[in-house]
Amino acid sequence: MRLESTGDELFLALVSMIQVTRPSLLKPAGDGFDVDVSPLLSQKELSDDERLVLRLYGALAQAAPEAAAQLDLTEAECARLGRALALVERSRAWPEDARSLCRALLGKLSA
């Protein structure tokens, strides 16, 4: 499936996958956090979730500002990402705009 998403949706996907896969890749910084995928880059073997984190990170790094990003995902990756988004959404209270963003992305994944 070709996922076309905004930079915000792609960032939400990346952070959600990191939170359920390896939260230590998120480092507190300033008003939020930084993403450090270097530990994954130095690993010899990666899980399917870790490979998806790197794919999302790469797509986000290549995305042009204000343009839709595209990423081809397998059915298994769509399911994996959908589970991560749903888990992260349920884990805390979110502002309505973040909830809407998550629901929009979940809708794209299930289409």
N, C-alpha and C positions, 0 to 999 in steps of 0.2 A: 504494500500500500504506500502511496506517496502522501506523506503528511506535509501539508502546506500550513505554516504557522507564522505568527508574528514573533518578533524577538522576545517579547514578554512571555508568550506561551512556551517558546523553546527554553527560556531561562527557567520557567516554572517546572518544565519537564526535567531538566537537568538537575535542579535542586531537589526535586522529589525523588528522583532515582538515587542521588547521592545520600539523601536522608535515610532511605531504606537499605542501601547497599553498604556504604562506608561513610558515616557522618563525620569522621575525622578529617575528611577532605574539605570540609567547610571550616574556615578560620575566621574568628571574629576580627572585624576591621572597621574602624570609623563608625558610621551609622548602620552598618550591616555586617557583611562577611565577604570574604574572598574565597574563591574556589581554587584548590591546589590539586591538580590531577597528577603531579609528578610521581607520587608513589605508585600509581597504576602504570605509568609509562616505564617504570623500572622493573616491574614484575615480569617474570617469564611466562607464567600462566595466569589467565584471567577467567573469571566466571562469566556467564552470559550477561549477568547484570553489569559487571564491570566493563565489559565490551560495549554495552549500550551506553553507559556513562561516557565513555570516550567518544563514541559516535555522536552523541548529543553535544558534547563539548566542542568537537570539531565543527559540527554544523553551525553552532552558535558563533564560533570564532570566525567562520567564513561568511556569516550573514552580513549583508549590507544594512546599514542603519535605515530604518523606516521602510524596509522592503520585506516581503514575505520570504521566509526561509523554507527550503524544501529538503525533505529527508525521506528516503525510501526505507520502510520498515517491514519486517516480516510479520506474519500473524502473531508469532510468539513474542516478538518485541512489542507489538501493539498491546498484547495482553499484559505483558510484564510492566509496561509503562502505565497502563490503565490501573493496575493494582497499586502501583506506587502512588499515583496521583490520588486515588481514593483513600488510601491509608493516611497520607499526609493531610488531606482535607479533613478527615475525621479526627485527627490527632489534636487539633486545637481550634479555637474560635478564630475565624478569618474575617476580615472586612468584606463587605458585599462585593466590591470590585474584584478582589482576589478569588472569591467563591465563583463569580461569574466567569472569570478567566479559566479556572479549573474545569468548570462544567462545559465550557465551550470546547476545550481541548479534549475532554473525555468524549464529547459528542463526535468530534472528528475521528477519534480512535475507534469508535464503535460503528462508524458509518461503513 
